[in-house]
Amino acid sequence: MSNKLKNYTNGRWEAHKGEGFSQYNAITGNLISTAGSEGLDYEEMADYARRVGGKALRKMTFYERGYMLKKLALHLDSIKKKYYSISYLSGATKGDSWVDIDGGIGTLFTYASLRRTMGNQRFYVDGDTAKLGKNGTFVGQHIMSPKQGVVVHINAFNFPIWGMLEKLSANWLAGVPAIVKPSEITSYLTQAMVEDIVASGIVPEGAIQLDCGKGHGIIDSLTSQDIVTFTGSATTGRMLKSMPHIVNNAIPFNMEADSLNAAILGEDAAPGTVDFDIFIKEVRREITTKAGQKCTAVRRMIVPEKYLEDTQIALGKALSQTVVGDPAAEGVRMGALVNRNQLEVVRNRVSEMAKITPIIVGDLDNFNLVGADKNKGAFLAPIIMLNDDPLNKTQSHEIECFGPVSTLMPYNGIDEAVELAKMGKGSLVSTIVTSDVNTATDYAVEAAAYHGRILILNEESAPESTGHGSPMPQLMHGGPGRAGGGEELGGIGSVKHYLQRTALQGHPSMLTEITQRYQYGGAYKEKDVHPFKKYFEDIEVGETVITAKHTITVTDIVNFANVSGDNFYAHMDETSLEGTTFEGRVAHGYFVLSKAAGLFVDAKKGPVLLNYGLDECRFTKPVYPGATIGVRFTCKEKINQEKKSEDDVAKGIVKFLVDVYDETGETVALATILTMVKKRNQEDEL
């Protein structure tokens, strides 16, 4: 590795100017490299991202961008072993590195899968159509299009890969380029991966740039179309968020800050129970993973007062089995803090807190190391402090030690446990270990407003639980108050941070053509060839079949009841209808839908491979014997799919609107069916 880390700007790699920031091996204290921002022109970088990267990404559809994420994830997964040896330099164990490296790549895969949901347009069609006119000729539809700026990601030192990839996943899927500003402490690992991303050629030029240094001034040239995301300390985040340039230009600022997360032991989880053991195991893992350097780590352990001593003993026993030292050494389960400066910060905060909340497990100075030297590396043993009066000794709810440090505190009753959890002034996550439904419900309802995520852990959920400290791509990662008020991750929700929501208004036919999603009331495109005889590429949104008609009879109803076994009284017993909304024996809704299928299906073999599912089925008007039904069968939307292998059939999903109407012209049933349709071009990957 070069002594000077190179930054990636305007399509080229360049070493920083000046001395830069020295990066040290967390285990040995040896110099790794230097990182610096000197020589970077941030205004030029932002312009390049908007002009080159943004335009290239916006030419791609959501589906194409999602497929790009998939290809990148596959590529990085194939070479990921190389990042582990670099990750060890930060003091991370193999398990810590797995969370960072494999977790980051896994997030790419998850966001890649959203391409099927977000569609094959360059903008996202959001929500349902709003009927704005009495006769249905004037409607509204929200769309979400990529912001035409650049996002600056300011990341923390603890997850140099996951912290980058979990944000890039969302902004790239949205169609927005990024300037990545990892922490200068561990940017050597981020840079190694960015080199491979750029070299792969999978993402467009300008979609990513990298500043490995401190980044002073990086947000000064941003505009209202740009975005800033921040992960790190609450103090730094608030300072950046309140900068005049951010405020005056209304620049979106998404903040995820370290918080004083809590784990609560339910009163039913008494010592000796499986749930008590689960609590001990979970908090031990959270204290020692990444040497406690996680924004989601458990900083406060809130337990029933009657279990306080048992919890202390169990924690002491569990943590005494944690071997600290060089992650490469046999048996080591916890590595070092990221550098000796960070070690000094944590030690000072522990010493300050210990004046009021004494250390009951561990020691700042006296602990054993394996394969390492205390005087060279950034090592600290797990520390547990005791706050015997947490309602009044409030520093446990105010001071965070960003290392393997947590405070044990008692509570009396679930209301007090909730109050203590809320004293953290907003957290990313809290866990309650309980099998009691009432306890879990009371905690969830009362504590939810103060937390971004609540894990309810017990014997039933533990086997598959991803744990207190593991944000999942499908769910929101963020929290209120001290935690920053932002939302990272959360599936489509996080993608929307990079999109502008706009309301389109007009005639349904016009909005159908723009959105490529059929808007009810729009013009029908009647064709000579049934859509079931057409390949995926040839079917048009709005293409409609007006079917033949069928008159419902009592025999239809009886036969369907015999076949289905549905003998609900409204279908079979006319004497039981008094006091109901029905005027007489009524046809089964599912018979109406089944008969509709018989009317719109073209039976001969063709490009339609199978019926893929049914969405949004509604029965809007009773159908009585003597009613005559027909179907307006309209292509509503097309969803692209790529081939899963060379032998796979190239295909896509077509959504059809099934509008069943009666002899008066009124709709009696509405449903959306999904069909899997073969593509004409079998070589077409997308």
N, C-alpha and C positions, 0 to 999 in steps of 0.2 A: 504494500500500500504506500502510495506517495506521501511524503511528509506534508505536502500542501494539498488539501482537498480542492478539487475543481468544482466550480459552480457551472450550471447549465443555463445559458441565457441566449436568447435570440438565435437558437439553433446551433450553438457551438459550446464546447467545453473550454473553460478558462480558469486558471489558477487565480486565487485571490491575491490582491496586492497587500503589501505590509506584512506585519508579523502574524496577525490573526490570533485566534483563541486556541490555546493548547488543550488537546484532548488526551486524557491519560487512561491507561489500562487500570480498570477498577481493582484488579487482583494484585498486580505487581507494582503499580504506580509508574510504570514506564510510559514515555511519550509515544502516542500512536501517530498523531498527525496534527496539523493546525487547520482551523476553519475560519474563514473571514468573508465579509461582505464588501470589503474595500474594492473599488473599481466597478461596482455594479451600478447601472443606470436604471433605477426602478421605473421611471416614467417610460423609458424605452422598452423595458420588459413588459410592462402592462399593455403598451400599444401593440407590441408584437403578438401578445397573447390574443388580444381582441381582433386584430387585423388578420392574423394567420390561423391561429388555433381555433378561435371562435367560429370563423367562417367555415372552416373545414368540418368542424363538429356539427354545425347547424345544417349542413348539406345532407347529413346522415339522418335517418329516421331513428326513433327510439329503438326499434327492433335491431337495426344495424349497429347502433351504439352498444346495445346489450350483448350482441354477438361479439363485438370487439372486446368487451370485458371478459367474456368467456374464453376467447382465444388467448388473451393476456394471462388469465388465471391458469390456464393449462400450461402456458409457456413458463411462467414463474414456478409453478409446482414441479415442473420437470428439472429445474436447476436449484431448488430451494436449499439443498444441503450446503451449498457454498456460503449461505448467509449465517449458518449456525456458528461456524468458527469465528466469524466477525462479532456475532452477538455475545459470545463468551467474554469478549473484551470489556463489555459493559457490566460484568458481574453476574450475568444471567445464567441460570442453570439450563439444562436441556429442556426441562418442562417449562421454564419461563420463556425460553426462546420459541418453543412450540406455540404458546399462546400468541406471541408477537408475530411470528413468521407464518405459520400455518393458519392462525386465526385471521390474519390480514388477507391471505390468499383466499381463504374460505368466504370472506366477506365479498370479495370480487365475484365469486361464483354465485352467491346469493343474489346480488344485485343484477347479475347477468340474467338470472331467471325471470326478472321483472319485465323483460322485453316482451313477453307474451301478454302481459297485462296492459302494458302501456301503448301497445299498438305499433303499426308500421307507418305512422305519419311523423312529420317533423315537429309536431306539437301534440300535447296530450289533451284529449277530450275529457273534461272533468265534470262528473255528475250528470244529472238528468236534464232533459229539456224543460224549460219553463214556458208554459203557454201564456202569452202576453195579450193576445187578442181574443175576442169572443168567438170568432169563427175559425180560429186555428190558422190564420194566414200570417200571423206575426208571432214569432217565438224567440226565445233566447237560449243560448248555450254557452257555458264557460269553456274556454280553452286555456291551456297553460303552455307558453312558449319560452324557449331558453332566454335568459337574460343575456344581453349583448355586451357583457363585460368580462372580467376575469375574477376568479376567486383567489384570495390569498389565504393559504392554510398556515396558521402559526401553531406548531405542534409541540408537545412536551417531550422530555427526554426519556420517559419510561417505556414508551412503545414506538420506537423509531420506524417500524414498518407498519404495524397495524394502524397506528395513528394516522399514517399517510394514506394507506389503501382504503380504510373505511370511509374517508372523506372523498378521495378521488372516485371511488365507486359511484357515489351519488352525483357528483358534479359532472363527470363524464357521461353518465347515463342521461343527465339532463341536457347535455350539449354545451357545457361551459368549460373553458380552459382553466388551468390552475397554475399558480406560482406556489411551490411548496417551500415553506420555511421551517424545517425541523429545528429542534433544539441544537444549538452549537455544541452541546456536551456530547451527544451521540449521533451527530449527523453523518459520521463515517459509515454507519450501517445503512442509513437512508440513501446516501449517495451511491452505495454499491448496487442497490436495487434500481435506482433511477437510471444508472448507466445501462442496465440490462433492458429496462423498459424502452429507453430511447433506441438502443441498438436493435431491438426486435422489429422496429418499424410497424408495430401493430397499431399504435395510437398516432393520429396525425401530427405533423410538425406543428409546434406552437401550443399543443394541448397540455404540455407540462414544461415547466422551468423550475430550477432549483437554486435556492440560496442556502448554503451550508453555514453561513455565519450568523451574526447577531441580528441582522436585518433592521438596523436602525434607519427609519425613514421609509420603510417598505410600503406603508399605507398612505404616505403623504400625497401621492398623485392619483389616488383612486377617485372614481366618480360614482354617481348614484346607480349606475348599472352594474357596479362591481359589488363584491361580497367579501366579508372577512369572517373566517372562522378561527376560534381560539380554543386551545386546550392547555390548561396549566393552572397556576395558582389563582385563587379568587382575587387576591390583591392586584396582581398584574393584569388580569382580565378586566377588572373594573376600571383600572387606569386607562387601558387602551380603548375600552368602549366609550369612555367619556371624553376622549380627545376631541377638540373642536372640529377637526377636519371630518371625523366620523359623524358627529352630531349635525354639523352645518350642511353636509351633503346627504344626510339621511341614508348613509351606507348601511345596509343590513349587516348585523354583527351577531354571529351565532357563537355563544360562549358555553363551554363545558368546563367547569372548575372543580378542583379537588374539594371534597366535602367530608364532614365528620359523620360518615355512615355508621349505622348502628345494627347490631344483631340482638334480638330479644329472645330470651328463653321463656316459653310459656309455662305457666304454673303446673300444667298437666305433664310437662316433660321433666319429671322428677329424676334425681340421681338414681341410676340403676335401670332406667328405661332406655329403649333404643333411641328415642328422640333426644334424650340428654346426650348420649354418645355422638349422635349426629351433630348436635350443636358444637360440642368440643372439637370434633373433626373439622367442621366447616370454619370455625374461627381460627383454628390453628393454620389451616391452609391459607386463609386470607392474611394472616399476620406474616407468614413466611414466603409466600409467592412473590417473586420479584423483590425480595427483601422488604416487603411492605410498601414498595414504591408504586402504588396503584391509586388512581383517583377514586376507585370503588372499594378500597380496602376497608375492613372493619376497624374503626377507630374507637368505638364505644360498645362494650358488651353489657347489656342491661338484663339482669337476672333477678328472680324473686329473692328477697332478702333471706328467706329460710334456706335457700340453696347456695348462698354466697360462698361459704367455706368449702363446700363440696366442689363448686365450680373452680375455685382457686386451686385446689389440690389437683383436680383433673387436668386443668390447663398447665400447671407446673410440670406434671408428669409427661404430658404430651409434648410440650415444647422442649423438655430436657432431652428428648429423643431426636431432636432436629440437629443434624450435623452441619456445621457452618464451615465454609472454606472455599477453596478453589473448585469451581463447578466441574473441572476436568478430573478431579480426584475421586477415587472410589468412595461411594457411600455419602457424598456431600448432597444435602437436600436444600440448602440455602446459600446463595452466593453473597456478593458484596453489594453495598450501595454504589451508585454510579460513579462517584469520585470522592476524594477526601474532603473537598469543600462541602459537598452535600452531607457527608458524615458529620462534619463539625456543626452544621446547622441543626441536624437532628439531635446530636448530643446536647447542644445548648438548650434546645427546647425541652428535652427530657429533664435536664437538670433544673430548669425553671419550674416545670410542672411538679417535679418530685418534692418541692418544698411544701406543697399542699396535698398532693396525691402521691404517696410514697410508692416506690418500686417494690412489688411483692414477688415478681418472677423475673429472673435475669439480672444482669449487672452490666454497667457501662464499660467496665474495664476488665473484669475477671471472667473470661470465657475461653473455651478451647477452640482452636482452629485446626483444620486439616489441610495440609499442602499449601499454606500461605503464611504471610508475615503481617501481624497487626500493624507494624510500623510502616508498611509500604502500601497495603491494600486499604480499602474503605469498608472494613468489616464492623458489624455490630450484632450482638446476640439479640434474640427476641426479648422484648421488654413488656411486662404487664404492670400497670399501676392500679392502685385502688382508690376510688373516690367513695368514701363512706357516707357522704351527704351531698349527692349530686344535684339536688334541687337548689342548694345554696352555694356549693363550691362549683362555680360555673366555668372555670377555665377549661375543664374537660370538654365543654361544648363550644369553646372558642378558639383553642390553640390546636393546630394539627402538627403532629410529628410525622413527616413523610418518610417513614421507614418502618421497620418491624416492631411497631409500638402500638399498644391498645390499652384502654382503661376499662377496668371492671367496676360496675356500680350496681347497687341494689334498687329494687322497686317494691312497692306494696300495692297490688291491684293493677289491672290492665290500664285503667285511666292514667295512673301515674307513669306506667311504662310508655304510654303514648306521649305524655307530656315531656318526658325526658328525651324521647326520640325527636320531638319537635324543637327542642332547645338547641339542636344543631343548626337551626335557621335555614333549613332546606338542604336536602341530600340527594345524591344520585340514586342511592339504593338503600333499602333496609331489608333485613331478613327477620322473620319471626318463625321460630321452631315450635310448632304445636300441632296436635292432632284434634284439638277441640274446635269445632266449627264456630261456636259463639265467640271464642277468644280471637280466632282468625278474622271473623267478620267485623268485630268491634275494632280491631287494630286497623284493618284495611280501610274501613269507612272513615275513621277519625284521623289516621295518619297519612292517607293518600295525598292530600293537598300539599304535603311537605316533602314528597318523594317522587322521583321520576319512575321508580320501579320498586315493587315490593315482592319479595320472594317468600312464599309460604312453604316451609320445608318441614318434612316429617318422614316417617318410615315409608309411606306410600310414594312420595315424590322423589325421595333421595336417589334411588337407583338410576334415574335418568336425568336428574337435575344437572344443569350446566354450572350451577354454583352462584353464590352471592356476587362474586366479583367479575362475572363474565357477561358483558353486554352482548345481546344477540342481534344480528342484522335486521331481523324481522320486527323487532320491538324498539321502542324509543330508548335512546341513551342520552340522558340529560336530567335536569332537575331544577326545581325552583330555588329562589333565594340565593343562599351562599353558593349553591351549585351552578349558578350562572343564568338560569332561566332559558337555556338553549335546548335544542333537540338535535342530537346526532343520531344517525341510524333511524330505525323505524320504517324500513321499507320505502314505499312510495312517499311517505310523509317527509322523509329527509331529502328526497329528490326535488320535492316541491319548493324547498328553500332556494333553489337555483332557477326557478321558473317564475314568470310573470303571469298572474291570473287575469284574464281579460274576458269580458262578456261580449259575445257576438249577438246581434239582434237582426232579424230579417225573416224572409219567407222560409218555410221549411225546406223547400226545394233548393234554395240557394245555400242554406246551411248544410244540407246533405252533401252537396258537391264540395263545399269547403272542408268539412270535417271528415268526409268519407265515412260517415256513420248516418244511416237513414234516420231522418227526423220525421216523426209521425205527422201525417198530413201533407208530406211532400209528394211531388209528382211521381207516378209509377212509370217505369220503363218496361212496357210490355214487349217481349221478343217472340220471334217465331220458334226459337229452340228452347226447350225446357232447361232451366239451370242445372238440373241433375245430369244433363248430357254434356255439360261444359267442364273444361278443366279450370283449375283454380284461377289461373291468370286471366281467363276470358269472362269470368263472372263480374258484373258491374254492381256496385252499391246502388240500390234503388230499383234494380231489375225485379220485375214482379210477374207472378203467375196468378191470374184470376181463374179459380177452379170452377168445375161443375158444381152443382148443388145437390143436397140430399134433404128429404123431408123426414123428420124424426117420428118414429112410431112407438107405441107401447111395446111392441115386440122387440124393438131395438133395446129398450130399457131392461126388459126381462132377460133377454139373451145376455146382455152385458153383465147383469147381476149374477147370472148362472156361471159365466166364465170367470168373473173376477172374484166372486164371493162377497161382493159389497151389496148387502141387503139393507142398507140404511133406510129407515122408515120413510123418508121423503121420496125415495125412489119406488118403494114397494107397497106402502100402506096409505092409501088415500084417506082412510078414516082417522088418521092420526095427525092431520095437518092443521087442526084448529089451534089458533094462537101462534102459528108460524108465519113467516113472510111469504110462504108459497101458496099459489092459487090452486094448485093441483099437483098430481104426480109430476116430478121433475126429472129430467135426464141427468145421469151422472156427469159431472164436469169432465171426468177422465174419459168417458165415452165420447163426449163432444170433441175432446182433443184427439182421441184415437181416430174418430171418424174424419176429423180434419186431416190427419196424416194420410188416411186412405184417399182423400181427395187431392192432396198436393203432391204425393209421392209419384215419381216416374219409376215404374217397376223394373225396367230393363237394366241390365248391367251397363255401367258407365263409369265416369271418373269418380263418382261419390263412393268412398271406401266404407264408411260406416256412420252411424248416428253417434255423436260424441257426447251428447248431454242435453239438458234442458235447463233454461234459466227463466226467471221472472214470469212464472205462470200465474195468471189471474183469470177467475171466472167472474165476469162483470154483470151478467144478466141471466136469470133462470131461463132454461130452454125446456118447453113443454111439448108433449106430443102434438104434432101438426105443424110445428115450426120448421122452416126450411133454412138450412145453413149453407154457407159457402165460405171460401177462404181467400183472403188476399195474402199471398205468400211472397214476401219481399226480402231481398238480400239486404241485411242491416249493416253488416260489418265483415271485413276480411282480416284474419290474423295469420301472419306468415309463420312458417316453421322451417327450421333447417334440418337437413338430414343428420341422423344420429350416427350413421356409419355409411361406408361406401355402398353397402348392400341395401340400405334403407330406401324406402320410396319417398321421393320428393313430394311434399304435400303441404296443405295449409288448412286452417279451420275457417269455415264460413258460417256466420251467424245469420239465421233467417228469422224474420218477424212473421209469426203466424197470427194473423188477424181474422178471427172467426166472426162472421156477422150473420144476422137473421134476415127474414124477408122484409123487415122494415129498414134494413140498412144499418141497424145499430150493432155495435160490437158486443158479442156475448162472451168471448174469451180471447185473451192475449197471451202469447208465450213466445219465447225465443228458443229456437232449437239450434244446436251446433252440429255441423256435419264436417267430417274429415274428407277433404277433396284432393285428389291426385293432381299434380302439376303436369303440364304438357312437356315442359323442359325438365327431364330427369337429371340433367347435369347441373341444374341451378341449385347452388348451395344455400342461397338465401331466397 
